[in-house]
Amino acid sequence: MPGEGTRPRAPRARELGWDDDLHEGGGQEPRAADSAAGSGGRASHRRGKSPKRGAKKSRKRRVFRWIAITLAVLILGTATAGYLYYQHLNSNIRSSSRSGGESGVKQAAPNAMGQTPLNILLIGSDSRDSAENVKLGGSRDTAGDKPRGDVQMLLHISADRKNSSLVSIPRDTIVEIPECKDSETGQEYTATDDKPINESLQRGGPGCTLTTWEKLTGVYIDHWVMLDFAGVVAMADVIGGVEVCVNTGVWDRPTRMVKGGSGLKLPAGKNTVKGEQALQWLRTRHAFGNDQNRARAQHMYMNSMLRTLKKQNAWSNPGRLMDLAETATKALQVSDEIKTVKKLYDLAMQLKSVPINRITMTTIPTAEWSQDKNRLVPVEKSADRMWQMLREDVAFDKNGKPKAKASASATPAGPPAAEPGTLGLTVVNGTGGSDQAPKDGRATEVAQILNGKGFALAEASRTADPSKETAVRYAKEDGDQGRSDAASVAKALGLPTTAVMADTEVGGLTLVVGADWRDGTVYKAPKATEAGDLPDGADDLNAADEGKCMDVYSVYRWDGDKS
């Protein structure tokens, strides 16, 4: 029979609009009670509502239901689109290994608040691996060659995120490039000490450049970021241009004596450069005199770019941020541990919190290399002071509040040190270096000093290990007890607590007597570094200074009227 075996509609469900039209066309006959309800009988009385009012309410609820469904679809669609766009940005990012070899440099210990400095190596590659890069970079005869790192800068953000320092090294500076392995090809490269630093990129990729910097500076570097010619142009375009300044008109062109040139052509005064012209500014060397002045021009550009981004409120403007994200993820190559949009954004936020007047850019002082006047070498004492400031997290500017000085004899938290007479201790002669021979017998001298202070088991090692600074190293697996034992040795010799450090390679307690302690029975600490105490020749520029302009070498001056 029609309707036999089917369930009757639930009046309450229908009233709420949940079963609308579920049974239409189903052939089910109305029940007697339903007929009575339609005639105003007991069923209608039981509900206390007229069929007309119930129908209106049902339609209203249907409208609410479709609004809810539509909103749900929109929210889900937006979330899906956002997720897909995020994945799209992530897929743009190219990355490879952080390090290309072993430098022996360890990450800095956290401060009292548990914060550590952040060090990022910025590399500008001269890659000509694409038609676009060949067009922008010239030198078509080197197309397809392994890229060199012609621009290299170490960006240091302080542990408290209140100041930032940047150091450039000119591309032709001779440094020790350690043994490296290319993480992508597996090719291995032997160490060398007669190559310019820009060739480190060819000897194992950006990871090798990072290892080279760690070996040179003693500063642990957390990440590297690399950009090529096309990337510079793209980033300059999305920012909308960056203001630069020259004291006279400039035209960096080939001359009778010197071939090449960036092609930069600007009238005197302030100019806004973008795209290819921005790249020309960053690559100009002849018109600005030399590589050191080219680094200065690059610092001016970067300072101006930071001021521009601050004025644009780019960090908190969603539209600007998306434009920057799209361009940056395509332009940058980064170390593996920061290869997501979120991690790159978090990194940018670290720098955003630093005030403009606490950002200082510098270049290490250099001199001509004795073997080739076209190459440079670091002025060792000046460079060492800058590396020390970075290692000790001392600001390059003087615009902050003075920090409280840590006590050299402070006792570290942890278990008490073992009795001196029970501690096995190896003393290593590290007084030698690149510019001086080790002092003979120094390890034996210091071991005897320790014997006299109760460290009866202290013995001199026959192996030398050159070190610029004296340090007491303990095996990392010995933890807090190892640190307490090492601190007791440091205290007995007058060494600062910063000389105590964990090491994964030493087998036990080891004192390395460095080049900073060649004589005497008690260690005399070198002059403490102070904020802004930069050496002569560092050519420091503060990001808040908008009044700086580049001088132009006379041959390349342009009056602005000639075509």
Protein Blocks (a to p, Z undefined) as FASTA:
>chain_A
ZZihiacddfklmmnopmgoklgonlpacdfklmmmmnopaklmmnopafklmmmmmmmm
mmmmmmmmmmmmmmmmmmmmmmmmmmmmmmmpccddfbfcdehiacddddfkopacdddd
ddddfbffbfklmmmngomllgoiacddfbccdddddfklpaccdddddfklccdddddd
dfknopacdddfkbcfklmmmnnpjmlmmmmmmmmnopacfbdcdddfklmmmmmmmnop
aadddfbdcdddddfklggjehiacdehjdddehjllmmmmmpmklnopamlmmmmmmmm
mmmmmmmmmmnommmmmklmmmmmmmmmmmpccdfklmcfklmmmmmmmmmmpcfklccc
ddddddddfkbmkbccddfklmmmmmmmmmnopafbfkbccdddddfkbcceddddddfk
lpccddddfkbcfkbccdehklmmmmmmmmmnopambccdfbdcddfbdcddddfklmmm
lmmmmmmmmmmnopafklpccdfkbgbdcddddfklmgcjbdcddddddehiacehklpa
cfklmkbccdddfklgcehlaZZ
